[in-house]
Amino acid sequence: MKLTDILDEEAILPDVQATNKLEVLEVLTEAALQRVPYVDKQSVLNSLIEREKLGSTGIGEGIAIPHGKSRGLKETRAAFGRCLKGVDFEALDGQPVYLFFLLLVPDNSAGVHLKILARISRLFKNSEVRSALIQAKTKKEIYDIIAKEDAKY
């Protein structure tokens, strides 16, 4: 499964105005689920909050990959957010987070979940990709960067 199979251009937020972890999770959840009216967004958000209690999904180098499972979700959904001023996301390196890739999966999809997390991690490992995502001007530009890099794998 490609990242572009689960990430709509409309779910890309190039200018997140959040000031804390909870606000980031709320905004990204809303973006990821905008075309999924049958899901209770609050229960999805609660699952993300519970996941964060286990340990921050802020992996360092300005990156966070919040993720969670939801019983009511029928398909895997994603959102990408960029916060140019940075947010304290309790990242492993203690630094602010600027780039967020939210992943939401149905409750029964452990294998798919891990494969997609690996794809997202691979995307963010490349410092040139991270720089390009920071410098991109539009949703389309961000989407194209993600699609081009993801097509390599």
ZIGIDA-V482828 format. One record per run of one state. SS is the DSSP state (~ for helix, > for strand, _ for the rest). FROM is the first residue (numbers start at 1). TO is the last residue. If there is no record, write none. Layout:
# ZIGIDA-V482828
SS FROM TO
SS FROM TO
This chain:
# ZIGIDA-V482828
_ 1 2
~ 3 5
_ 6 8
~ 9 11
> 12 13
_ 14 20
~ 21 32
_ 33 40
~ 41 54
_ 55 57
> 58 60
_ 61 62
> 63 64
_ 65 66
> 67 70
_ 71 76
> 77 87
_ 88 96
> 97 106
_ 107 109
~ 110 125
_ 126 126
~ 127 135
_ 136 138
~ 139 150
_ 151 153
